[in-house]
Amino acid sequence: MAREWIVAAGPASLDIAVGLASKLGAKLAKVESIDFPDGESKVKILDEPRNKSVAVVQSLYPPQDKHLFQLLLIAHKLSEDGADVNAVVPYLAYARQDKEFLRGEIVSLGVISHLLRSVGVRRLVTVDIHSAQGLGLFSIPAYSCSAIPLLAEYVSSNYKLRNPIAVSPDFGSSSRVEAFAAVIKSEYVSFRKTRDRRTGDIITEEQDLNLSGRDAIIVDDMISTGGSVAKCAQLLKKYGAVRVIATCTHALMVGGAVDKMMDAGVDDIVASNTVPSRYSKVDVAPLLASYFQTL
């Protein structure tokens, strides 16, 4: 028999929580949150969760530390009150640091793992984690759903594509771009990108491509400052692409990212609602619901 769920809506992800509860036919347990003048958060669970399976939905987009601590407070209270706590974190902050790239660096995703376990979280579900290897840092069951097929379906349904090609700005997203291309039935290519770990400077190697008259769709898990996408878009336009559409699951868009990408030749941006923005055109609630319906 399918498990009965309660969905607890964290302050950062009310819309996804409402959608998830609707798809699961579950009760929505609202969480009351207020901020003190000094910035501290106070949260209160408005329902009785004892002996219930609860999916706490809280994305960790900026301010990520605040949203993380709210998640920890909610999870701890639910666990303390006897609930089986499942953390649904559509955007998982700190996932890029899943290993010690340079001596002395902190593996921040490992710290997140310890924090979640310490407050009683028994399962983590996220969407398009930066690297699947990072899931190995969790001692609780951890799973990453992919919104890439949904993004591809949106692009295919809402754009009249001209001989499209799906493009990964680096080899790290090669599996994503392959999945995207399979949906829109197109070719795909992965660029080679190197990043200076100390300065953050990005170098994208040129390819021997002729994209005259074609649409190019850039596919990535996240867009933060937009530097990688901008460099990729410049090359795609140089190769003759008539339109460049940038797609990603997590549209953080910091540091003037949108202007940077548009100036480089990006014509449109499509993202999911793991991070709310004007580009959040794809809802991940049905994706998350499909996962929970298997438990």
NUFIGU-864756 format. One record per residue (C-alpha): residue in three letters; x, y, z. Coordinates in steps of 0.05 Angstrom, whole numbers, always signed. Each point is the difference from the previous one (the first is absolute). Example, Ala and Ser with C-alpha at 12.3 -4.5 7.8 and 13.67 -1.06 7.14 Angstrom:
NUFIGU-864756
<rec><type>ALA</type><x>+246</x><y>-90</y><z>+156</z></rec>
<rec><type>SER</type><x>+27</x><y>+69</y><z>-13</z></rec>
//
This chain:
NUFIGU-864756
<rec><type>MET</type><x>+0</x><y>+0</y><z>+0</z></rec>
<rec><type>ALA</type><x>+27</x><y>+69</y><z>-18</z></rec>
<rec><type>ARG</type><x>+26</x><y>+41</y><z>+57</z></rec>
<rec><type>GLU</type><x>-41</x><y>+60</y><z>+24</z></rec>
<rec><type>TRP</type><x>+38</x><y>+65</y><z>-1</z></rec>
<rec><type>ILE</type><x>-4</x><y>+67</y><z>+33</z></rec>
<rec><type>VAL</type><x>+36</x><y>+56</y><z>-38</z></rec>
<rec><type>ALA</type><x>+30</x><y>+55</y><z>+43</z></rec>
<rec><type>ALA</type><x>+11</x><y>+65</y><z>-38</z></rec>
<rec><type>GLY</type><x>+65</x><y>+35</y><z>+18</z></rec>
<rec><type>PRO</type><x>+1</x><y>+76</y><z>-8</z></rec>
<rec><type>ALA</type><x>+43</x><y>-4</y><z>-63</z></rec>
<rec><type>SER</type><x>-42</x><y>-49</y><z>-40</z></rec>
<rec><type>LEU</type><x>-74</x><y>+10</y><z>+14</z></rec>
<rec><type>ASP</type><x>-20</x><y>-7</y><z>-74</z></rec>
<rec><type>ILE</type><x>+37</x><y>-66</y><z>-10</z></rec>
<rec><type>ALA</type><x>-27</x><y>-27</y><z>+66</z></rec>
<rec><type>VAL</type><x>-72</x><y>+17</y><z>-20</z></rec>
<rec><type>GLY</type><x>+10</x><y>-34</y><z>-67</z></rec>
<rec><type>LEU</type><x>+32</x><y>-62</y><z>+31</z></rec>
<rec><type>ALA</type><x>-56</x><y>-6</y><z>+52</z></rec>
<rec><type>SER</type><x>-52</x><y>+6</y><z>-56</z></rec>
<rec><type>LYS</type><x>+33</x><y>-53</y><z>-43</z></rec>
<rec><type>LEU</type><x>+7</x><y>-48</y><z>+59</z></rec>
<rec><type>GLY</type><x>-70</x><y>+14</y><z>+27</z></rec>
<rec><type>ALA</type><x>+36</x><y>+17</y><z>+65</z></rec>
<rec><type>LYS</type><x>-16</x><y>+48</y><z>+56</z></rec>
<rec><type>LEU</type><x>+40</x><y>+65</y><z>-3</z></rec>
<rec><type>ALA</type><x>+30</x><y>+17</y><z>+68</z></rec>
<rec><type>LYS</type><x>+17</x><y>+73</y><z>-1</z></rec>
<rec><type>VAL</type><x>+60</x><y>+27</y><z>+36</z></rec>
<rec><type>GLU</type><x>-5</x><y>+68</y><z>+33</z></rec>
<rec><type>SER</type><x>+64</x><y>+40</y><z>-6</z></rec>
<rec><type>ILE</type><x>+18</x><y>+69</y><z>+26</z></rec>
<rec><type>ASP</type><x>+65</x><y>+38</y><z>+0</z></rec>
<rec><type>PHE</type><x>+25</x><y>+38</y><z>+60</z></rec>
<rec><type>PRO</type><x>+30</x><y>+70</y><z>-12</z></rec>
<rec><type>ASP</type><x>+70</x><y>-28</y><z>+5</z></rec>
<rec><type>GLY</type><x>-15</x><y>-51</y><z>-56</z></rec>
<rec><type>GLU</type><x>-11</x><y>-63</y><z>+42</z></rec>
<rec><type>SER</type><x>-55</x><y>-46</y><z>-23</z></rec>
<rec><type>LYS</type><x>-55</x><y>-28</y><z>+44</z></rec>
<rec><type>VAL</type><x>-42</x><y>-57</y><z>-28</z></rec>
<rec><type>LYS</type><x>-61</x><y>-36</y><z>+26</z></rec>
<rec><type>ILE</type><x>-32</x><y>-64</y><z>-26</z></rec>
<rec><type>LEU</type><x>-76</x><y>+9</y><z>-5</z></rec>
<rec><type>ASP</type><x>-19</x><y>-74</y><z>-2</z></rec>
<rec><type>GLU</type><x>+10</x><y>-63</y><z>+41</z></rec>
<rec><type>PRO</type><x>+51</x><y>-44</y><z>-36</z></rec>
<rec><type>ARG</type><x>+9</x><y>-57</y><z>+50</z></rec>
<rec><type>ASN</type><x>+8</x><y>-68</y><z>-34</z></rec>
<rec><type>LYS</type><x>-10</x><y>+31</y><z>-68</z></rec>
<rec><type>SER</type><x>+45</x><y>+1</y><z>-62</z></rec>
<rec><type>VAL</type><x>+16</x><y>+72</y><z>-14</z></rec>
<rec><type>ALA</type><x>+32</x><y>+30</y><z>-62</z></rec>
<rec><type>VAL</type><x>+31</x><y>+67</y><z>+19</z></rec>
<rec><type>VAL</type><x>+7</x><y>+43</y><z>-63</z></rec>
<rec><type>GLN</type><x>+53</x><y>+54</y><z>+6</z></rec>
<rec><type>SER</type><x>+45</x><y>+23</y><z>-57</z></rec>
<rec><type>LEU</type><x>+68</x><y>+29</y><z>+19</z></rec>
<rec><type>TYR</type><x>+7</x><y>+58</y><z>-49</z></rec>
<rec><type>PRO</type><x>+28</x><y>+67</y><z>+26</z></rec>
<rec><type>PRO</type><x>+0</x><y>+18</y><z>+56</z></rec>
<rec><type>GLN</type><x>+21</x><y>-73</y><z>+4</z></rec>
<rec><type>ASP</type><x>+26</x><y>+1</y><z>+72</z></rec>
<rec><type>LYS</type><x>-67</x><y>+28</y><z>+24</z></rec>
<rec><type>HIS</type><x>-40</x><y>-51</y><z>-39</z></rec>
<rec><type>LEU</type><x>+46</x><y>-56</y><z>+23</z></rec>
<rec><type>PHE</type><x>-9</x><y>+18</y><z>+73</z></rec>
<rec><type>GLN</type><x>-76</x><y>+5</y><z>-9</z></rec>
<rec><type>LEU</type><x>+1</x><y>-71</y><z>-29</z></rec>
<rec><type>LEU</type><x>+41</x><y>-25</y><z>+59</z></rec>
<rec><type>LEU</type><x>-48</x><y>+32</y><z>+50</z></rec>
<rec><type>ILE</type><x>-61</x><y>-30</y><z>-34</z></rec>
<rec><type>ALA</type><x>+30</x><y>-69</y><z>-7</z></rec>
<rec><type>HIS</type><x>+24</x><y>-1</y><z>+71</z></rec>
<rec><type>LYS</type><x>-68</x><y>+18</y><z>+28</z></rec>
<rec><type>LEU</type><x>-36</x><y>-51</y><z>-43</z></rec>
<rec><type>SER</type><x>+49</x><y>-55</y><z>+19</z></rec>
<rec><type>GLU</type><x>-4</x><y>+19</y><z>+73</z></rec>
<rec><type>ASP</type><x>-76</x><y>-6</y><z>-4</z></rec>
<rec><type>GLY</type><x>+5</x><y>-71</y><z>-29</z></rec>
<rec><type>ALA</type><x>-6</x><y>+11</y><z>-75</z></rec>
<rec><type>ASP</type><x>+37</x><y>-38</y><z>-54</z></rec>
<rec><type>VAL</type><x>+36</x><y>+59</y><z>-32</z></rec>
<rec><type>ASN</type><x>+16</x><y>+3</y><z>-74</z></rec>
<rec><type>ALA</type><x>+36</x><y>+62</y><z>-24</z></rec>
<rec><type>VAL</type><x>-21</x><y>+23</y><z>-69</z></rec>
<rec><type>VAL</type><x>+52</x><y>+51</y><z>-21</z></rec>
<rec><type>PRO</type><x>-14</x><y>+20</y><z>-73</z></rec>
<rec><type>TYR</type><x>+64</x><y>+42</y><z>-4</z></rec>
<rec><type>LEU</type><x>+55</x><y>-28</y><z>+44</z></rec>
<rec><type>ALA</type><x>+50</x><y>+55</y><z>+17</z></rec>
<rec><type>TYR</type><x>+73</x><y>-17</y><z>+13</z></rec>
<rec><type>ALA</type><x>-3</x><y>-60</y><z>-46</z></rec>
<rec><type>ARG</type><x>+56</x><y>+27</y><z>-45</z></rec>
<rec><type>GLN</type><x>+51</x><y>-13</y><z>+55</z></rec>
<rec><type>ASP</type><x>-7</x><y>-75</y><z>+3</z></rec>
<rec><type>LYS</type><x>+75</x><y>-14</y><z>+5</z></rec>
<rec><type>GLU</type><x>+64</x><y>+35</y><z>+22</z></rec>
<rec><type>PHE</type><x>+22</x><y>+30</y><z>-67</z></rec>
<rec><type>LEU</type><x>+56</x><y>+40</y><z>+33</z></rec>
<rec><type>ARG</type><x>+36</x><y>-18</y><z>+64</z></rec>
<rec><type>GLY</type><x>-35</x><y>+30</y><z>+61</z></rec>
<rec><type>GLU</type><x>-68</x><y>+7</y><z>-32</z></rec>
<rec><type>ILE</type><x>-62</x><y>-22</y><z>+39</z></rec>
<rec><type>VAL</type><x>-44</x><y>-52</y><z>-32</z></rec>
<rec><type>SER</type><x>-63</x><y>+41</y><z>+13</z></rec>
<rec><type>LEU</type><x>-49</x><y>-52</y><z>-27</z></rec>
<rec><type>GLY</type><x>+27</x><y>-49</y><z>+51</z></rec>
<rec><type>VAL</type><x>-16</x><y>+51</y><z>+54</z></rec>
<rec><type>ILE</type><x>-71</x><y>+7</y><z>-27</z></rec>
<rec><type>SER</type><x>-6</x><y>-76</y><z>+5</z></rec>
<rec><type>HIS</type><x>+20</x><y>+0</y><z>+73</z></rec>
<rec><type>LEU</type><x>-46</x><y>+58</y><z>+17</z></rec>
<rec><type>LEU</type><x>-61</x><y>-33</y><z>-31</z></rec>
<rec><type>ARG</type><x>+13</x><y>-66</y><z>+33</z></rec>
<rec><type>SER</type><x>+12</x><y>+35</y><z>+68</z></rec>
<rec><type>VAL</type><x>-70</x><y>+31</y><z>+0</z></rec>
<rec><type>GLY</type><x>-35</x><y>-65</y><z>-16</z></rec>
<rec><type>VAL</type><x>-7</x><y>+1</y><z>-76</z></rec>
<rec><type>ARG</type><x>-6</x><y>-72</y><z>-25</z></rec>
<rec><type>ARG</type><x>-2</x><y>+12</y><z>-75</z></rec>
<rec><type>LEU</type><x>+23</x><y>+55</y><z>-48</z></rec>
<rec><type>VAL</type><x>-32</x><y>+14</y><z>-67</z></rec>
<rec><type>THR</type><x>+27</x><y>+55</y><z>-45</z></rec>
<rec><type>VAL</type><x>-3</x><y>+20</y><z>-73</z></rec>
<rec><type>ASP</type><x>+60</x><y>-2</y><z>-47</z></rec>
<rec><type>ILE</type><x>+55</x><y>-1</y><z>+52</z></rec>
<rec><type>HIS</type><x>+64</x><y>+31</y><z>-29</z></rec>
<rec><type>SER</type><x>+36</x><y>-67</y><z>-1</z></rec>
<rec><type>ALA</type><x>-32</x><y>-67</y><z>+14</z></rec>
<rec><type>GLN</type><x>+65</x><y>-20</y><z>+36</z></rec>
<rec><type>GLY</type><x>-21</x><y>+47</y><z>+55</z></rec>
<rec><type>LEU</type><x>-57</x><y>-46</y><z>+19</z></rec>
<rec><type>GLY</type><x>+53</x><y>-48</y><z>+27</z></rec>
<rec><type>LEU</type><x>+15</x><y>+49</y><z>+56</z></rec>
<rec><type>PHE</type><x>-67</x><y>-14</y><z>+33</z></rec>
<rec><type>SER</type><x>-9</x><y>-55</y><z>+51</z></rec>
<rec><type>ILE</type><x>-76</x><y>+4</y><z>-9</z></rec>
<rec><type>PRO</type><x>-36</x><y>-19</y><z>-65</z></rec>
<rec><type>ALA</type><x>+11</x><y>+57</y><z>-49</z></rec>
<rec><type>TYR</type><x>-29</x><y>+7</y><z>-69</z></rec>
<rec><type>SER</type><x>+4</x><y>+52</y><z>-56</z></rec>
<rec><type>CYS</type><x>-58</x><y>+6</y><z>-49</z></rec>
<rec><type>SER</type><x>+14</x><y>+32</y><z>-68</z></rec>
<rec><type>ALA</type><x>-41</x><y>+57</y><z>-28</z></rec>
<rec><type>ILE</type><x>+39</x><y>+0</y><z>-65</z></rec>
<rec><type>PRO</type><x>-53</x><y>-41</y><z>-39</z></rec>
<rec><type>LEU</type><x>-53</x><y>+50</y><z>+25</z></rec>
<rec><type>LEU</type><x>+41</x><y>+58</y><z>-24</z></rec>
<rec><type>ALA</type><x>+9</x><y>-34</y><z>-67</z></rec>
<rec><type>GLU</type><x>-75</x><y>-13</y><z>-6</z></rec>
<rec><type>TYR</type><x>-14</x><y>+73</y><z>+16</z></rec>
<rec><type>VAL</type><x>+49</x><y>+25</y><z>-53</z></rec>
<rec><type>SER</type><x>-27</x><y>-49</y><z>-52</z></rec>
<rec><type>SER</type><x>-72</x><y>+20</y><z>+13</z></rec>
<rec><type>ASN</type><x>+10</x><y>+76</y><z>+5</z></rec>
<rec><type>TYR</type><x>+52</x><y>+15</y><z>-54</z></rec>
<rec><type>LYS</type><x>-1</x><y>-13</y><z>-74</z></rec>
<rec><type>LEU</type><x>+69</x><y>-29</y><z>-3</z></rec>
<rec><type>ARG</type><x>+42</x><y>+4</y><z>-63</z></rec>
<rec><type>ASN</type><x>+46</x><y>-61</y><z>-8</z></rec>
<rec><type>PRO</type><x>+19</x><y>+5</y><z>+74</z></rec>
<rec><type>ILE</type><x>+63</x><y>-23</y><z>+34</z></rec>
<rec><type>ALA</type><x>+6</x><y>-9</y><z>+75</z></rec>
<rec><type>VAL</type><x>+64</x><y>+26</y><z>+31</z></rec>
<rec><type>SER</type><x>+35</x><y>-14</y><z>+66</z></rec>
<rec><type>PRO</type><x>+46</x><y>+57</y><z>+22</z></rec>
<rec><type>ASP</type><x>+47</x><y>-52</y><z>+30</z></rec>
<rec><type>PHE</type><x>+9</x><y>-76</y><z>+5</z></rec>
<rec><type>GLY</type><x>-29</x><y>+1</y><z>+71</z></rec>
<rec><type>SER</type><x>-69</x><y>+9</y><z>-31</z></rec>
<rec><type>SER</type><x>+10</x><y>-50</y><z>-58</z></rec>
<rec><type>SER</type><x>-50</x><y>-50</y><z>+28</z></rec>
<rec><type>ARG</type><x>-52</x><y>+56</y><z>+8</z></rec>
<rec><type>VAL</type><x>+8</x><y>+26</y><z>-70</z></rec>
<rec><type>GLU</type><x>-6</x><y>-72</y><z>-27</z></rec>
<rec><type>ALA</type><x>-66</x><y>-9</y><z>+38</z></rec>
<rec><type>PHE</type><x>-25</x><y>+68</y><z>-25</z></rec>
<rec><type>ALA</type><x>+18</x><y>-17</y><z>-72</z></rec>
<rec><type>ALA</type><x>-37</x><y>-67</y><z>+5</z></rec>
<rec><type>VAL</type><x>-65</x><y>+37</y><z>+16</z></rec>
<rec><type>ILE</type><x>+5</x><y>+52</y><z>-55</z></rec>
<rec><type>LYS</type><x>+30</x><y>-51</y><z>-49</z></rec>
<rec><type>SER</type><x>+61</x><y>+41</y><z>-17</z></rec>
<rec><type>GLU</type><x>+75</x><y>-5</y><z>-4</z></rec>
<rec><type>TYR</type><x>+41</x><y>+21</y><z>+60</z></rec>
<rec><type>VAL</type><x>+70</x><y>+24</y><z>+15</z></rec>
<rec><type>SER</type><x>+41</x><y>+12</y><z>+63</z></rec>
<rec><type>PHE</type><x>+50</x><y>+56</y><z>+5</z></rec>
<rec><type>ARG</type><x>+66</x><y>-6</y><z>+37</z></rec>
<rec><type>LYS</type><x>+5</x><y>+49</y><z>+57</z></rec>
<rec><type>THR</type><x>+55</x><y>+12</y><z>+51</z></rec>
<rec><type>ARG</type><x>-7</x><y>+42</y><z>+62</z></rec>
<rec><type>ASP</type><x>+57</x><y>+28</y><z>+42</z></rec>
<rec><type>ARG</type><x>-16</x><y>-25</y><z>+70</z></rec>
<rec><type>ARG</type><x>+35</x><y>+60</y><z>+31</z></rec>
<rec><type>THR</type><x>-25</x><y>+58</y><z>-43</z></rec>
<rec><type>GLY</type><x>-65</x><y>-30</y><z>-28</z></rec>
<rec><type>ASP</type><x>+20</x><y>+20</y><z>-71</z></rec>
<rec><type>ILE</type><x>-33</x><y>-43</y><z>-54</z></rec>
<rec><type>ILE</type><x>+31</x><y>-21</y><z>-66</z></rec>
<rec><type>THR</type><x>-45</x><y>-34</y><z>-52</z></rec>
<rec><type>GLU</type><x>+34</x><y>-36</y><z>-57</z></rec>
<rec><type>GLU</type><x>-25</x><y>+14</y><z>-70</z></rec>
<rec><type>GLN</type><x>-33</x><y>-55</y><z>-42</z></rec>
<rec><type>ASP</type><x>-2</x><y>-12</y><z>-75</z></rec>
<rec><type>LEU</type><x>-75</x><y>+12</y><z>-9</z></rec>
<rec><type>ASN</type><x>-44</x><y>+29</y><z>-54</z></rec>
<rec><type>LEU</type><x>-66</x><y>+21</y><z>+30</z></rec>
<rec><type>SER</type><x>-24</x><y>+45</y><z>-56</z></rec>
<rec><type>GLY</type><x>-76</x><y>+6</y><z>+3</z></rec>
<rec><type>ARG</type><x>-6</x><y>-43</y><z>+62</z></rec>
<rec><type>ASP</type><x>-27</x><y>+10</y><z>+70</z></rec>
<rec><type>ALA</type><x>+46</x><y>-18</y><z>+57</z></rec>
<rec><type>ILE</type><x>-25</x><y>-18</y><z>+69</z></rec>
<rec><type>ILE</type><x>+50</x><y>+4</y><z>+57</z></rec>
<rec><type>VAL</type><x>-15</x><y>-51</y><z>+55</z></rec>
<rec><type>ASP</type><x>+28</x><y>+4</y><z>+71</z></rec>
<rec><type>ASP</type><x>-19</x><y>-17</y><z>+71</z></rec>
<rec><type>MET</type><x>+7</x><y>+71</y><z>+25</z></rec>
<rec><type>ILE</type><x>+15</x><y>+70</y><z>-22</z></rec>
<rec><type>SER</type><x>+33</x><y>+41</y><z>+54</z></rec>
<rec><type>THR</type><x>+41</x><y>+59</y><z>-26</z></rec>
<rec><type>GLY</type><x>-13</x><y>-20</y><z>-73</z></rec>
<rec><type>GLY</type><x>+73</x><y>+0</y><z>-19</z></rec>
<rec><type>SER</type><x>+2</x><y>-70</y><z>-30</z></rec>
<rec><type>VAL</type><x>-65</x><y>+10</y><z>-39</z></rec>
<rec><type>ALA</type><x>+23</x><y>+68</y><z>-26</z></rec>
<rec><type>LYS</type><x>+65</x><y>-28</y><z>-27</z></rec>
<rec><type>CYS</type><x>-37</x><y>-59</y><z>-31</z></rec>
<rec><type>ALA</type><x>-52</x><y>+47</y><z>-31</z></rec>
<rec><type>GLN</type><x>+54</x><y>+44</y><z>-31</z></rec>
<rec><type>LEU</type><x>+30</x><y>-61</y><z>-35</z></rec>
<rec><type>LEU</type><x>-68</x><y>-26</y><z>-23</z></rec>
<rec><type>LYS</type><x>-16</x><y>+67</y><z>-32</z></rec>
<rec><type>LYS</type><x>+70</x><y>+1</y><z>-31</z></rec>
<rec><type>TYR</type><x>-15</x><y>-69</y><z>-31</z></rec>
<rec><type>GLY</type><x>-64</x><y>+28</y><z>-31</z></rec>
<rec><type>ALA</type><x>-56</x><y>-18</y><z>+48</z></rec>
<rec><type>VAL</type><x>-61</x><y>+43</y><z>-14</z></rec>
<rec><type>ARG</type><x>-29</x><y>-8</y><z>+70</z></rec>
<rec><type>VAL</type><x>+30</x><y>-21</y><z>+66</z></rec>
<rec><type>ILE</type><x>-46</x><y>-24</y><z>+57</z></rec>
<rec><type>ALA</type><x>+32</x><y>-11</y><z>+68</z></rec>
<rec><type>THR</type><x>-34</x><y>-53</y><z>+43</z></rec>
<rec><type>CYS</type><x>+16</x><y>-21</y><z>+71</z></rec>
<rec><type>THR</type><x>-34</x><y>-31</y><z>+60</z></rec>
<rec><type>HIS</type><x>+25</x><y>+51</y><z>+51</z></rec>
<rec><type>ALA</type><x>+0</x><y>+73</y><z>-23</z></rec>
<rec><type>LEU</type><x>+39</x><y>+36</y><z>+55</z></rec>
<rec><type>MET</type><x>+16</x><y>+59</y><z>-45</z></rec>
<rec><type>VAL</type><x>+48</x><y>+39</y><z>+44</z></rec>
<rec><type>GLY</type><x>+50</x><y>+55</y><z>-15</z></rec>
<rec><type>GLY</type><x>-34</x><y>+26</y><z>-63</z></rec>
<rec><type>ALA</type><x>-5</x><y>-69</y><z>-31</z></rec>
<rec><type>VAL</type><x>-60</x><y>+16</y><z>-45</z></rec>
<rec><type>ASP</type><x>+31</x><y>+62</y><z>-31</z></rec>
<rec><type>LYS</type><x>+66</x><y>-37</y><z>-9</z></rec>
<rec><type>MET</type><x>-34</x><y>-57</y><z>-38</z></rec>
<rec><type>MET</type><x>-45</x><y>+44</y><z>-42</z></rec>
<rec><type>ASP</type><x>+59</x><y>+43</y><z>-20</z></rec>
<rec><type>ALA</type><x>+36</x><y>-64</y><z>-21</z></rec>
<rec><type>GLY</type><x>-57</x><y>-21</y><z>-46</z></rec>
<rec><type>VAL</type><x>-49</x><y>-39</y><z>+42</z></rec>
<rec><type>ASP</type><x>-70</x><y>+13</y><z>-27</z></rec>
<rec><type>ASP</type><x>-42</x><y>-33</y><z>+55</z></rec>
<rec><type>ILE</type><x>+6</x><y>-37</y><z>+66</z></rec>
<rec><type>VAL</type><x>-41</x><y>-59</y><z>+25</z></rec>
<rec><type>ALA</type><x>+6</x><y>-27</y><z>+71</z></rec>
<rec><type>SER</type><x>-39</x><y>-39</y><z>+52</z></rec>
<rec><type>ASN</type><x>-31</x><y>+27</y><z>+64</z></rec>
<rec><type>THR</type><x>+52</x><y>-30</y><z>+47</z></rec>
<rec><type>VAL</type><x>+24</x><y>+72</y><z>+4</z></rec>
<rec><type>PRO</type><x>-56</x><y>+50</y><z>-10</z></rec>
<rec><type>SER</type><x>+12</x><y>+50</y><z>-55</z></rec>
<rec><type>ARG</type><x>-33</x><y>+30</y><z>-62</z></rec>
<rec><type>TYR</type><x>+31</x><y>-58</y><z>-39</z></rec>
<rec><type>SER</type><x>-32</x><y>-55</y><z>+43</z></rec>
<rec><type>LYS</type><x>-43</x><y>-30</y><z>-55</z></rec>
<rec><type>VAL</type><x>+3</x><y>-74</y><z>+20</z></rec>
<rec><type>ASP</type><x>-32</x><y>-26</y><z>+64</z></rec>
<rec><type>VAL</type><x>+38</x><y>-57</y><z>+36</z></rec>
<rec><type>ALA</type><x>-58</x><y>-19</y><z>+46</z></rec>
<rec><type>PRO</type><x>-25</x><y>-56</y><z>-47</z></rec>
<rec><type>LEU</type><x>+71</x><y>-26</y><z>-5</z></rec>
<rec><type>LEU</type><x>+7</x><y>-4</y><z>+75</z></rec>
<rec><type>ALA</type><x>-69</x><y>-31</y><z>+8</z></rec>
<rec><type>SER</type><x>+19</x><y>-55</y><z>-49</z></rec>
<rec><type>TYR</type><x>+59</x><y>-18</y><z>+44</z></rec>
<rec><type>PHE</type><x>-41</x><y>-1</y><z>+65</z></rec>
<rec><type>GLN</type><x>-53</x><y>-43</y><z>-32</z></rec>
<rec><type>THR</type><x>+52</x><y>-56</y><z>-7</z></rec>
<rec><type>LEU</type><x>+15</x><y>-2</y><z>+75</z></rec>
//
